[in-house]
Amino acid sequence: MNIRALWATFKFAVFTVLLILCALLLHGLSREIDIRTAVVYTAPTVVIDAGHGGEDGGAVGINGCIEKELNLDIALILRDLLTASGVNVKMTRSEDIMLYDAATPGKKKIQDLKKRVEIGEENEDSFTVSIHMNTYPSSKYSGAQVYYSPNHPDSKALAETVQGNIKAYLQPDNTRQIKEATSAIYLLHNIKNPAILIECGFISNQSEAELLCRDDYRHKVALTIYSAVIDHLNKEV
Ligand SMILES: [Zn+2]
């Protein structure tokens, strides 16, 4: 091999090595961008609020059931379903307690409600799902119904999705419409982040109260809410 041919081979080898180095550098950069994107992205937090608790039992059903217990049970099932799906979940309570500090002056109930609002606003990108049971002096009314906060436009969309899935998966005959909350619902009236309150059924109605006392039915209620939350999260992405 003469000098000229040797020089040409050397140049080709250097060019090839440089090309490989460039390719590796670009690959590394793209990986870095992916990682940065993953770090910047934060998934929404779903705040689950089991209504009442502790000294505040909520409503008492026609069959003697206590609202706070049914609320907590559904909230815990919902928490487990969402957590298993990789959704960030925060609970206002996960045991039988009222949210107040005995050393702080002021009525327990107001402290409790303010604390729930506070938890619902802790994460910038969060929405609250509050679980309750309905009651009415006349026992003839039944059916789940969703209320939404007037303070954020996403609340209404979430309420519509939940009410729609209640009709689709839980109560095909339910004709109830979603309702904007008034000042009568402290949490929804005051919270700034998106929030809804689900009245899962009337415990003043004999047959609905009996259903809500059954484990399998409460699982079905939780699954219905879960499906709506997942639908809502998928719409947001
Ligand atoms: Zn309630």
Residues whose N, C-alpha, C, O or C-beta is under 5 A from the ligand:
A	BS01	ZN	G51 G58 H132 M133
